[in-house]
Amino acid sequence: MEEKTFGKDFVWGAATSALQTEGSLNADGRGESVWDQVYLKDGPGDESYKKIDEDIALLKELGVKAYRFSLSWTRLFPEGTGSLNRKGADFYLHLVKDLLADGIEPYVTLFHWDYPLALELKGGWLNKDSPLWFEEYARGVGRLFNGLVKNYLTINEPQCFLGMGHYEGSVPPYHQYRDKDLAKVIHNVLLGSGLAVRALRAASSLDLKIMMANTYLPSFPANPANPDDIEAARLAYLSPKFNHALFSVSLFADPAFLGRYDRRWLSHLNIDIPYSESDMKIIQADYDYFGINIYSGYKVVSKKGQPALVPTPDAPHNYLNWEIHPEALYYGPKYLFERYRKPIFITENGTCCGDKIEEGLVHDLNRMEYLRDYLRMLGKVIKEGTPVAGYFYWSLLDNFEWNNGYRPRFGLVFVDYEKGARRLPKDSFFYFKKVIASDGGEILKDQD
């Protein structure tokens, strides 16, 4: 591998989301989201709403080309629809303008799970008007940032917020939809995302680049030199047999990119989605990239021409007990590009640890090794011809990790919750800074 595997145009970035970092849930007219009561049980958290200038300074020091962050829907529109909250708008305008002044491109995510409570009380994503609510929200955002923001993500991880919040019922809003209701929420989310793409483009004078952030566990071959295992891995990542709940890439990506639903998944979920041709034209939106969040994967072998799972009990695990498989960042982009023919954007990748301050520093060698190993695999697939436009490390900051609270630490920056959310860059922060400054050359050191 050459030092310029990634290239000078590769977008190196870091990511966060509003609910996980902003805090100040009741400040300046923000409305309540379905997650607020869960969040409040764990305390004020990162308080980025108050410390945003400090966080921008950290991004500048890190040297990222881009910052992916989400908007709190209810900070802008407290009831989900209606009039814009000026104070919330001013907060985000300040963030966007300061990022641009520092040479950092904002990548704005419209929806990262914190659905407005007022709209949830009207039925949420099950309501037939929910796609129109999301379209209205997107139009307002597009007008607010017209001339400033060129890059948007509509929805983050429909697999997770629908799978856990609308199927398993394990997170807010705690639904366990089946049959027709399940079909409706899937379709409404995809329709809302497609309408949002149109609304953003119509509201902006800039040439926008838009994507949706999917997530899944890429499969990889037990023997990468065996063509049968390679084909088995290719088949496995689309198969319901190897996934659970709604944790499917094709269930959401096939409609968005191919204009049709994956019948294997509809059969697996025992649902049908009656849809009109006009709906599918909206859902198959003009996305510019395939955004994908990748953390782990699973190994498969070919048995009689079909994929079979290979247990990996000796694989390293992170703090949340997720297996660490760098191969996922090679095979994931490879198989996705083969199927959908869109440039890939790694919209999240990272690991959580039980980091601690030791003599004023945070030594997180395991996170540095994770970055090195995963990025080497990403560099390999890029060199072999898969177009990958950029990479966002998750996360810039330790943050509220949903049901798990603040114990898992994903950040490049340690947040000391016992001392007013003091920020302390970890060793991995400075390592990733070198990776960015060298256009990825740092990770290729000592590689055969």
DRENDO-1510 file (C-alpha; in Angstrom, 1 decimal, always signed):
<recs>
REC; n; res; u; v; w
REC; 1; MET; +0.0; +0.0; +0.0 .
REC; 2; GLU; +1.2; +3.5; -0.8 .
REC; 3; GLU; +1.0; +6.5; +1.5 .
REC; 4; LYS; -1.5; +8.2; -0.7 .
REC; 5; THR; -4.1; +5.4; -0.6 .
REC; 6; PHE; -6.7; +7.7; +0.8 .
REC; 7; GLY; -5.8; +10.8; -1.2 .
REC; 8; LYS; -5.9; +14.5; -0.5 .
REC; 9; ASP; -9.7; +14.7; -1.3 .
REC; 10; PHE; -10.6; +12.0; +1.2 .
REC; 11; VAL; -12.9; +13.5; +3.9 .
REC; 12; TRP; -11.6; +12.8; +7.4 .
REC; 13; GLY; -14.1; +13.7; +10.1 .
REC; 14; ALA; -15.6; +13.1; +13.5 .
REC; 15; ALA; -19.2; +12.7; +14.5 .
REC; 16; THR; -21.7; +13.3; +17.3 .
REC; 17; SER; -25.5; +13.6; +17.7 .
REC; 18; ALA; -27.6; +16.2; +19.4 .
REC; 19; LEU; -29.3; +14.2; +22.1 .
REC; 20; GLN; -26.1; +12.4; +23.0 .
REC; 21; THR; -24.0; +15.6; +23.5 .
REC; 22; GLU; -26.0; +18.8; +23.7 .
REC; 23; GLY; -27.7; +18.6; +27.1 .
REC; 24; SER; -29.7; +21.7; +28.1 .
REC; 25; LEU; -32.9; +19.9; +27.2 .
REC; 26; ASN; -35.1; +22.7; +28.6 .
REC; 27; ALA; -33.0; +25.6; +27.4 .
REC; 28; ASP; -34.2; +28.4; +25.0 .
REC; 29; GLY; -37.5; +26.9; +24.1 .
REC; 30; ARG; -36.5; +23.4; +23.1 .
REC; 31; GLY; -39.4; +21.0; +23.0 .
REC; 32; GLU; -39.4; +17.5; +24.5 .
REC; 33; SER; -38.3; +14.4; +22.5 .
REC; 34; VAL; -39.3; +10.8; +23.2 .
REC; 35; TRP; -35.8; +10.2; +24.7 .
REC; 36; ASP; -35.7; +13.1; +27.1 .
REC; 37; GLN; -37.0; +11.3; +30.2 .
REC; 38; VAL; -34.5; +8.5; +29.8 .
REC; 39; TYR; -31.7; +11.0; +29.2 .
REC; 40; LEU; -32.5; +13.0; +32.3 .
REC; 41; LYS; -32.1; +10.0; +34.6 .
REC; 42; ASP; -28.4; +10.1; +33.8 .
REC; 43; GLY; -27.7; +13.8; +34.4 .
REC; 44; PRO; -26.6; +16.8; +32.3 .
REC; 45; GLY; -23.9; +14.9; +30.3 .
REC; 46; ASP; -21.6; +16.7; +27.8 .
REC; 47; GLU; -23.4; +20.1; +27.8 .
REC; 48; SER; -22.2; +20.8; +24.3 .
REC; 49; TYR; -25.0; +23.4; +24.0 .
REC; 50; LYS; -23.0; +25.5; +26.5 .
REC; 51; LYS; -19.6; +24.3; +25.5 .
REC; 52; ILE; -19.9; +24.5; +21.7 .
REC; 53; ASP; -17.0; +26.9; +21.2 .
REC; 54; GLU; -14.8; +24.6; +23.2 .
REC; 55; ASP; -15.9; +21.6; +21.0 .
REC; 56; ILE; -15.3; +23.6; +17.8 .
REC; 57; ALA; -11.7; +24.4; +19.1 .
REC; 58; LEU; -11.2; +20.7; +19.6 .
REC; 59; LEU; -12.3; +19.9; +16.1 .
REC; 60; LYS; -9.9; +22.5; +14.7 .
REC; 61; GLU; -7.0; +21.1; +16.8 .
REC; 62; LEU; -7.8; +17.6; +15.6 .
REC; 63; GLY; -7.5; +18.8; +12.0 .
REC; 64; VAL; -10.7; +17.2; +10.7 .
REC; 65; LYS; -12.0; +18.3; +7.3 .
REC; 66; ALA; -15.6; +17.7; +8.3 .
REC; 67; TYR; -17.9; +17.5; +11.4 .
REC; 68; ARG; -21.0; +15.3; +11.3 .
REC; 69; PHE; -23.6; +16.4; +13.9 .
REC; 70; SER; -27.3; +16.1; +14.2 .
REC; 71; LEU; -29.9; +18.7; +14.8 .
REC; 72; SER; -32.3; +18.5; +17.7 .
REC; 73; TRP; -35.6; +18.6; +15.8 .
REC; 74; THR; -37.4; +20.0; +18.8 .
REC; 75; ARG; -34.7; +22.7; +19.4 .
REC; 76; LEU; -35.7; +24.1; +16.0 .
REC; 77; PHE; -39.4; +23.2; +16.0 .
REC; 78; PRO; -40.5; +22.5; +19.6 .
REC; 79; GLU; -43.8; +20.8; +18.6 .
REC; 80; GLY; -42.2; +19.1; +15.6 .
REC; 81; THR; -44.1; +21.4; +13.1 .
REC; 82; GLY; -45.0; +25.0; +13.1 .
REC; 83; SER; -42.9; +28.1; +13.8 .
REC; 84; LEU; -39.1; +28.0; +13.9 .
REC; 85; ASN; -37.6; +28.6; +17.4 .
REC; 86; ARG; -35.2; +31.5; +16.8 .
REC; 87; LYS; -32.9; +30.7; +19.7 .
REC; 88; GLY; -32.4; +27.2; +18.6 .
REC; 89; ALA; -31.8; +28.3; +15.0 .
REC; 90; ASP; -29.2; +30.8; +16.2 .
REC; 91; PHE; -27.3; +28.1; +18.1 .
REC; 92; TYR; -27.0; +26.0; +15.0 .
REC; 93; LEU; -26.2; +29.0; +12.7 .
REC; 94; HIS; -23.4; +29.9; +15.1 .
REC; 95; LEU; -22.0; +26.3; +15.0 .
REC; 96; VAL; -22.2; +26.1; +11.2 .
REC; 97; LYS; -20.6; +29.5; +10.6 .
REC; 98; ASP; -17.8; +28.9; +13.0 .
REC; 99; LEU; -17.0; +25.5; +11.5 .
REC; 100; LEU; -16.8; +27.1; +8.1 .
REC; 101; ALA; -14.6; +29.9; +9.3 .
REC; 102; ASP; -12.2; +27.2; +10.6 .
REC; 103; GLY; -12.2; +25.3; +7.3 .
REC; 104; ILE; -14.4; +22.5; +8.6 .
REC; 105; GLU; -17.3; +21.3; +6.5 .
REC; 106; PRO; -20.6; +20.7; +8.3 .
REC; 107; TYR; -22.4; +17.4; +7.6 .
REC; 108; VAL; -25.8; +17.9; +9.1 .
REC; 109; THR; -28.0; +14.9; +10.1 .
REC; 110; LEU; -31.7; +15.8; +10.3 .
REC; 111; PHE; -32.9; +12.9; +12.5 .
REC; 112; HIS; -30.8; +10.9; +14.9 .
REC; 113; TRP; -33.5; +9.2; +17.0 .
REC; 114; ASP; -34.8; +12.1; +19.1 .
REC; 115; TYR; -38.3; +12.2; +17.7 .
REC; 116; PRO; -40.6; +15.1; +18.9 .
REC; 117; LEU; -42.9; +14.0; +21.7 .
REC; 118; ALA; -45.7; +16.2; +20.4 .
REC; 119; LEU; -45.7; +14.2; +17.1 .
REC; 120; GLU; -45.3; +10.9; +18.8 .
REC; 121; LEU; -48.5; +11.6; +20.7 .
REC; 122; LYS; -50.2; +12.0; +17.3 .
REC; 123; GLY; -49.0; +8.5; +16.3 .
REC; 124; GLY; -45.4; +9.2; +15.3 .
REC; 125; TRP; -44.1; +7.3; +12.3 .
REC; 126; LEU; -47.3; +5.3; +12.2 .
REC; 127; ASN; -49.3; +8.4; +11.3 .
REC; 128; LYS; -49.9; +8.7; +7.6 .
REC; 129; ASP; -48.9; +12.4; +7.8 .
REC; 130; SER; -45.5; +11.6; +9.4 .
REC; 131; PRO; -43.6; +11.7; +6.0 .
REC; 132; LEU; -45.1; +15.2; +5.5 .
REC; 133; TRP; -44.0; +16.3; +9.0 .
REC; 134; PHE; -40.5; +15.3; +8.2 .
REC; 135; GLU; -40.6; +17.0; +4.8 .
REC; 136; GLU; -41.7; +20.2; +6.5 .
REC; 137; TYR; -38.9; +19.9; +9.0 .
REC; 138; ALA; -36.4; +19.3; +6.2 .
REC; 139; ARG; -37.6; +22.3; +4.2 .
REC; 140; GLY; -37.2; +24.6; +7.3 .
REC; 141; VAL; -33.7; +23.3; +7.8 .
REC; 142; GLY; -32.8; +23.8; +4.2 .
REC; 143; ARG; -34.0; +27.4; +4.3 .
REC; 144; LEU; -32.2; +28.1; +7.5 .
REC; 145; PHE; -28.8; +26.8; +6.2 .
REC; 146; ASN; -29.2; +28.0; +2.6 .
REC; 147; GLY; -25.9; +29.1; +1.2 .
REC; 148; LEU; -24.0; +27.5; +4.1 .
REC; 149; VAL; -24.5; +23.8; +4.3 .
REC; 150; LYS; -23.7; +21.5; +1.3 .
REC; 151; ASN; -23.9; +18.1; +2.9 .
REC; 152; TYR; -26.8; +16.5; +4.6 .
REC; 153; LEU; -27.9; +13.1; +6.0 .
REC; 154; THR; -31.6; +12.6; +6.3 .
REC; 155; ILE; -32.0; +9.7; +8.8 .
REC; 156; ASN; -29.5; +7.9; +11.0 .
REC; 157; GLU; -29.8; +4.1; +11.3 .
REC; 158; PRO; -33.4; +3.2; +10.6 .
REC; 159; GLN; -32.4; -0.4; +11.4 .
REC; 160; CYS; -31.8; +0.6; +15.0 .
REC; 161; PHE; -34.4; +3.2; +15.9 .
REC; 162; LEU; -37.1; +1.2; +14.2 .
REC; 163; GLY; -35.8; -2.2; +15.2 .
REC; 164; MET; -35.3; -1.4; +18.9 .
REC; 165; GLY; -37.9; +1.4; +19.3 .
REC; 166; HIS; -40.8; +0.1; +17.0 .
REC; 167; TYR; -40.3; -3.7; +16.9 .
REC; 168; GLU; -38.5; -4.9; +20.0 .
REC; 169; GLY; -39.9; -2.1; +22.2 .
REC; 170; SER; -36.6; -1.9; +24.1 .
REC; 171; VAL; -36.0; +1.9; +23.7 .
REC; 172; PRO; -38.3; +4.9; +23.3 .
REC; 173; PRO; -41.0; +5.1; +22.1 .
REC; 174; TYR; -41.3; +1.4; +23.2 .
REC; 175; HIS; -43.5; +0.1; +20.4 .
REC; 176; GLN; -43.7; -3.6; +19.4 .
REC; 177; TYR; -45.3; -3.2; +16.0 .
REC; 178; ARG; -46.1; -6.2; +13.8 .
REC; 179; ASP; -48.0; -6.9; +10.6 .
REC; 180; LYS; -49.5; -3.8; +8.9 .
REC; 181; ASP; -48.3; -1.4; +11.5 .
REC; 182; LEU; -44.7; -2.5; +11.1 .
REC; 183; ALA; -45.1; -2.2; +7.3 .
REC; 184; LYS; -46.4; +1.3; +7.7 .
REC; 185; VAL; -43.6; +2.7; +9.9 .
REC; 186; ILE; -40.9; +1.2; +7.6 .
REC; 187; HIS; -42.6; +2.7; +4.5 .
REC; 188; ASN; -43.3; +6.1; +6.2 .
REC; 189; VAL; -39.7; +6.5; +7.3 .
REC; 190; LEU; -38.4; +5.8; +3.8 .
REC; 191; LEU; -41.0; +8.0; +2.3 .
REC; 192; GLY; -40.2; +10.8; +4.7 .
REC; 193; SER; -36.5; +10.5; +3.9 .
REC; 194; GLY; -37.2; +10.7; +0.2 .
REC; 195; LEU; -39.4; +13.8; +0.6 .
REC; 196; ALA; -36.7; +15.4; +2.8 .
REC; 197; VAL; -34.2; +14.9; -0.1 .
REC; 198; ARG; -36.5; +16.8; -2.4 .
REC; 199; ALA; -37.2; +19.5; +0.2 .
REC; 200; LEU; -33.6; +20.1; +0.9 .
REC; 201; ARG; -32.6; +20.5; -2.7 .
REC; 202; ALA; -35.5; +22.8; -3.4 .
REC; 203; ALA; -34.7; +25.0; -0.5 .
REC; 204; SER; -31.0; +25.4; -1.2 .
REC; 205; SER; -29.1; +27.4; -3.8 .
REC; 206; LEU; -26.1; +25.2; -3.4 .
REC; 207; ASP; -25.3; +21.9; -5.1 .
REC; 208; LEU; -26.1; +19.6; -2.2 .
REC; 209; LYS; -24.7; +16.1; -1.4 .
REC; 210; ILE; -27.2; +14.0; +0.5 .
REC; 211; MET; -27.2; +10.5; +2.0 .
REC; 212; MET; -28.9; +8.4; +4.6 .
REC; 213; ALA; -26.8; +6.6; +7.3 .
REC; 214; ASN; -27.6; +2.9; +7.3 .
REC; 215; THR; -26.0; +0.3; +9.6 .
REC; 216; TYR; -25.5; -3.4; +9.6 .
REC; 217; LEU; -22.9; -6.1; +10.4 .
REC; 218; PRO; -20.9; -7.0; +7.3 .
REC; 219; SER; -20.1; -10.7; +6.8 .
REC; 220; PHE; -16.6; -11.7; +5.8 .
REC; 221; PRO; -15.2; -15.0; +4.5 .
REC; 222; ALA; -13.6; -17.5; +6.8 .
REC; 223; ASN; -11.0; -18.0; +4.1 .
REC; 224; PRO; -10.4; -14.9; +2.0 .
REC; 225; ALA; -8.5; -17.0; -0.6 .
REC; 226; ASN; -11.5; -19.3; -1.1 .
REC; 227; PRO; -13.9; -18.0; -3.8 .
REC; 228; ASP; -16.8; -20.1; -2.3 .
REC; 229; ASP; -16.3; -18.4; +1.1 .
REC; 230; ILE; -16.2; -15.0; -0.5 .
REC; 231; GLU; -19.5; -15.7; -2.3 .
REC; 232; ALA; -21.0; -17.1; +0.9 .
REC; 233; ALA; -20.1; -13.8; +2.7 .
REC; 234; ARG; -21.6; -11.8; -0.1 .
REC; 235; LEU; -24.9; -13.8; +0.2 .
REC; 236; ALA; -24.9; -13.7; +4.0 .
REC; 237; TYR; -25.1; -10.0; +4.4 .
REC; 238; LEU; -28.5; -9.9; +2.7 .
REC; 239; SER; -29.9; -12.9; +4.4 .
REC; 240; PRO; -32.4; -12.7; +7.3 .
REC; 241; LYS; -30.9; -15.9; +8.7 .
REC; 242; PHE; -27.8; -14.0; +10.0 .
REC; 243; ASN; -29.5; -10.9; +11.3 .
REC; 244; HIS; -32.3; -10.1; +13.8 .
REC; 245; ALA; -35.3; -7.7; +14.1 .
REC; 246; LEU; -35.0; -5.1; +11.4 .
REC; 247; PHE; -31.2; -5.1; +11.3 .
REC; 248; SER; -31.0; -5.4; +7.6 .
REC; 249; VAL; -29.2; -3.2; +5.0 .
REC; 250; SER; -31.3; -4.3; +2.0 .
REC; 251; LEU; -34.7; -3.8; +3.7 .
REC; 252; PHE; -34.0; -0.1; +3.7 .
REC; 253; ALA; -31.4; +0.3; +0.9 .
REC; 254; ASP; -33.1; -1.6; -1.8 .
REC; 255; PRO; -36.1; +0.7; -1.9 .
REC; 256; ALA; -33.9; +3.8; -1.6 .
REC; 257; PHE; -31.4; +2.8; -4.3 .
REC; 258; LEU; -33.1; +0.2; -6.4 .
REC; 259; GLY; -36.8; +1.2; -6.1 .
REC; 260; ARG; -38.1; -2.1; -4.7 .
REC; 261; TYR; -38.4; -3.9; -1.4 .
REC; 262; ASP; -36.3; -6.9; -0.6 .
REC; 263; ARG; -38.9; -9.7; -0.7 .
REC; 264; ARG; -36.6; -12.0; +1.5 .
REC; 265; TRP; -36.9; -9.6; +4.4 .
REC; 266; LEU; -40.6; -8.9; +3.9 .
REC; 267; SER; -41.2; -12.7; +4.0 .
REC; 268; HIS; -38.9; -13.0; +7.1 .
REC; 269; LEU; -40.9; -10.3; +8.9 .
REC; 270; ASN; -44.2; -11.8; +7.7 .
REC; 271; ILE; -45.3; -8.4; +6.2 .
REC; 272; ASP; -46.3; -7.0; +2.9 .
REC; 273; ILE; -45.9; -3.3; +2.0 .
REC; 274; PRO; -48.5; -2.2; -0.4 .
REC; 275; TYR; -47.1; +0.9; -2.1 .
REC; 276; SER; -47.8; +3.0; -5.1 .
REC; 277; GLU; -45.5; +3.7; -8.0 .
REC; 278; SER; -45.4; +7.4; -7.1 .
REC; 279; ASP; -44.3; +6.5; -3.5 .
REC; 280; MET; -41.4; +4.4; -4.8 .
REC; 281; LYS; -40.3; +7.3; -7.1 .
REC; 282; ILE; -40.0; +9.4; -4.0 .
REC; 283; ILE; -38.4; +6.8; -1.9 .
REC; 284; GLN; -35.8; +6.1; -4.6 .
REC; 285; ALA; -34.4; +9.5; -3.9 .
REC; 286; ASP; -31.4; +11.0; -5.6 .
REC; 287; TYR; -28.9; +10.1; -2.9 .
REC; 288; ASP; -25.3; +11.0; -3.7 .
REC; 289; TYR; -23.5; +8.5; -1.4 .
REC; 290; PHE; -24.3; +5.3; +0.4 .
REC; 291; GLY; -23.7; +6.2; +4.1 .
REC; 292; ILE; -22.9; +3.3; +6.3 .
REC; 293; ASN; -22.1; +2.9; +10.0 .
REC; 294; ILE; -19.9; -0.1; +10.6 .
REC; 295; TYR; -18.6; -1.3; +13.9 .
REC; 296; SER; -18.4; -5.1; +13.8 .
REC; 297; GLY; -19.0; -8.1; +11.5 .
REC; 298; TYR; -19.3; -11.9; +11.4 .
REC; 299; LYS; -17.4; -14.7; +9.8 .
REC; 300; VAL; -19.0; -17.2; +7.4 .
REC; 301; VAL; -18.0; -20.3; +5.5 .
REC; 302; SER; -19.5; -21.9; +2.5 .
REC; 303; LYS; -21.3; -25.2; +3.2 .
REC; 304; LYS; -22.9; -26.8; +0.1 .
REC; 305; GLY; -23.0; -23.5; -1.6 .
REC; 306; GLN; -24.7; -21.7; +1.3 .
REC; 307; PRO; -23.3; -19.4; +4.0 .
REC; 308; ALA; -22.8; -20.8; +7.5 .
REC; 309; LEU; -21.8; -18.8; +10.6 .
REC; 310; VAL; -18.4; -19.5; +12.0 .
REC; 311; PRO; -18.3; -18.6; +15.8 .
REC; 312; THR; -15.3; -16.4; +16.8 .
REC; 313; PRO; -15.1; -16.8; +20.6 .
REC; 314; ASP; -11.5; -15.6; +20.6 .
REC; 315; ALA; -12.2; -12.3; +18.9 .
REC; 316; PRO; -11.5; -9.2; +21.0 .
REC; 317; HIS; -14.5; -7.3; +22.4 .
REC; 318; ASN; -15.2; -3.7; +23.2 .
REC; 319; TYR; -16.8; -2.4; +26.4 .
REC; 320; LEU; -20.3; -3.2; +25.1 .
REC; 321; ASN; -19.2; -6.7; +24.3 .
REC; 322; TRP; -19.3; -6.1; +20.5 .
REC; 323; GLU; -16.8; -8.3; +18.7 .
REC; 324; ILE; -14.0; -6.4; +16.9 .
REC; 325; HIS; -13.5; -7.5; +13.3 .
REC; 326; PRO; -11.5; -5.0; +11.2 .
REC; 327; GLU; -12.4; -7.1; +8.1 .
REC; 328; ALA; -15.8; -5.5; +8.3 .
REC; 329; LEU; -14.4; -2.2; +7.0 .
REC; 330; TYR; -13.1; -4.0; +3.9 .
REC; 331; TYR; -16.0; -6.3; +3.0 .
REC; 332; GLY; -18.8; -4.0; +4.0 .
REC; 333; PRO; -17.9; -1.2; +1.5 .
REC; 334; LYS; -17.0; -3.7; -1.1 .
REC; 335; TYR; -20.3; -5.6; -1.1 .
REC; 336; LEU; -22.4; -2.4; -0.8 .
REC; 337; PHE; -20.8; -0.8; -3.8 .
REC; 338; GLU; -21.2; -4.0; -5.8 .
REC; 339; ARG; -24.9; -4.0; -5.1 .
REC; 340; TYR; -25.8; -0.3; -5.1 .
REC; 341; ARG; -23.2; +1.4; -7.2 .
REC; 342; LYS; -22.9; +4.5; -5.2 .
REC; 343; PRO; -19.7; +5.9; -3.6 .
REC; 344; ILE; -19.4; +4.8; +0.0 .
REC; 345; PHE; -19.2; +7.1; +3.0 .
REC; 346; ILE; -18.3; +5.6; +6.4 .
REC; 347; THR; -20.6; +7.7; +8.5 .
REC; 348; GLU; -19.6; +6.1; +11.8 .
REC; 349; ASN; -16.9; +3.8; +13.0 .
REC; 350; GLY; -15.3; +3.5; +16.4 .
REC; 351; THR; -15.0; +1.6; +19.6 .
REC; 352; CYS; -16.0; +2.1; +23.2 .
REC; 353; CYS; -13.7; +1.4; +26.2 .
REC; 354; GLY; -13.7; +1.8; +29.9 .
REC; 355; ASP; -11.3; +4.8; +29.7 .
REC; 356; LYS; -9.9; +6.4; +32.9 .
REC; 357; ILE; -7.8; +9.4; +33.7 .
REC; 358; GLU; -4.3; +8.4; +34.9 .
REC; 359; GLU; -2.0; +11.1; +36.1 .
REC; 360; GLY; -3.9; +13.7; +34.1 .
REC; 361; LEU; -3.9; +11.6; +30.8 .
REC; 362; VAL; -6.1; +9.0; +29.1 .
REC; 363; HIS; -4.0; +6.2; +27.6 .
REC; 364; ASP; -6.3; +4.3; +25.2 .
REC; 365; LEU; -4.0; +2.1; +23.2 .
REC; 366; ASN; -6.8; -0.3; +22.4 .
REC; 367; ARG; -8.7; +2.5; +20.6 .
REC; 368; MET; -5.5; +3.4; +18.7 .
REC; 369; GLU; -5.1; -0.2; +17.6 .
REC; 370; TYR; -8.7; -0.3; +16.6 .
REC; 371; LEU; -8.3; +2.7; +14.4 .
REC; 372; ARG; -5.1; +1.4; +12.8 .
REC; 373; ASP; -6.5; -2.0; +12.0 .
REC; 374; TYR; -9.9; -0.9; +10.7 .
REC; 375; LEU; -8.5; +2.0; +8.6 .
REC; 376; ARG; -5.9; -0.4; +7.1 .
REC; 377; MET; -8.7; -2.5; +5.9 .
REC; 378; LEU; -10.5; +0.5; +4.6 .
REC; 379; GLY; -7.4; +1.6; +2.8 .
REC; 380; LYS; -7.1; -1.8; +1.2 .
REC; 381; VAL; -10.6; -1.8; -0.3 .
REC; 382; ILE; -10.0; +1.7; -1.6 .
REC; 383; LYS; -6.8; +0.7; -3.3 .
REC; 384; GLU; -8.6; -2.2; -4.9 .
REC; 385; GLY; -11.1; +0.2; -6.5 .
REC; 386; THR; -14.1; +0.6; -4.2 .
REC; 387; PRO; -14.9; +4.4; -4.1 .
REC; 388; VAL; -15.0; +5.5; -0.5 .
REC; 389; ALA; -15.4; +9.3; -0.1 .
REC; 390; GLY; -14.8; +9.7; +3.6 .
REC; 391; TYR; -14.7; +8.4; +7.2 .
REC; 392; PHE; -16.2; +9.8; +10.4 .
REC; 393; TYR; -14.9; +8.5; +13.7 .
REC; 394; TRP; -17.6; +8.0; +16.3 .
REC; 395; SER; -17.4; +9.9; +18.4 .
REC; 396; LEU; -15.6; +13.1; +19.0 .
REC; 397; LEU; -16.7; +13.1; +22.6 .
REC; 398; ASP; -17.6; +10.5; +25.2 .
REC; 399; ASN; -21.4; +10.8; +25.4 .
REC; 400; PHE; -24.8; +9.4; +26.4 .
REC; 401; GLU; -24.9; +5.9; +24.8 .
REC; 402; TRP; -28.7; +5.6; +24.8 .
REC; 403; ASN; -29.8; +2.8; +27.2 .
REC; 404; ASN; -26.3; +2.3; +28.4 .
REC; 405; GLY; -25.9; +5.8; +29.8 .
REC; 406; TYR; -22.4; +7.2; +30.1 .
REC; 407; ARG; -20.4; +4.1; +31.0 .
REC; 408; PRO; -19.3; +3.1; +27.5 .
REC; 409; ARG; -16.8; +5.7; +26.2 .
REC; 410; PHE; -16.6; +6.1; +22.4 .
REC; 411; GLY; -14.9; +9.5; +22.4 .
REC; 412; LEU; -11.5; +10.7; +21.2 .
REC; 413; VAL; -12.0; +13.2; +23.9 .
REC; 414; PHE; -12.6; +12.2; +27.5 .
REC; 415; VAL; -15.5; +14.0; +29.2 .
REC; 416; ASP; -15.1; +14.2; +33.0 .
REC; 417; TYR; -18.7; +14.2; +34.1 .
REC; 418; GLU; -17.7; +14.6; +37.7 .
REC; 419; LYS; -16.0; +17.9; +37.0 .
REC; 420; GLY; -18.4; +19.9; +34.9 .
REC; 421; ALA; -18.0; +17.9; +31.7 .
REC; 422; ARG; -14.3; +18.9; +31.5 .
REC; 423; ARG; -12.8; +17.9; +28.1 .
REC; 424; LEU; -9.5; +16.0; +28.0 .
REC; 425; PRO; -8.2; +14.7; +24.6 .
REC; 426; LYS; -7.1; +11.0; +24.8 .
REC; 427; ASP; -4.0; +9.5; +23.3 .
REC; 428; SER; -6.2; +8.4; +20.4 .
REC; 429; PHE; -7.1; +12.0; +19.7 .
REC; 430; PHE; -3.5; +12.8; +18.9 .
REC; 431; TYR; -3.1; +9.5; +17.0 .
REC; 432; PHE; -6.1; +10.3; +14.8 .
REC; 433; LYS; -4.7; +13.8; +14.3 .
REC; 434; LYS; -1.5; +12.3; +12.8 .
REC; 435; VAL; -3.6; +10.0; +10.6 .
REC; 436; ILE; -5.5; +13.0; +9.2 .
REC; 437; ALA; -2.4; +15.1; +8.7 .
REC; 438; SER; -0.7; +12.3; +6.8 .
REC; 439; ASP; -3.8; +11.5; +4.7 .
REC; 440; GLY; -3.8; +8.1; +6.2 .
REC; 441; GLY; -0.1; +7.5; +5.9 .
REC; 442; GLU; +0.3; +7.1; +9.7 .
REC; 443; ILE; -1.7; +3.9; +9.7 .
REC; 444; LEU; +0.5; +2.3; +7.0 .
REC; 445; LYS; +3.6; +2.4; +9.1 .
REC; 446; ASP; +5.2; -0.9; +9.8 .
REC; 447; GLN; +2.8; -2.7; +7.5 .
REC; 448; ASP; +4.1; -5.5; +5.4 .
</recs>
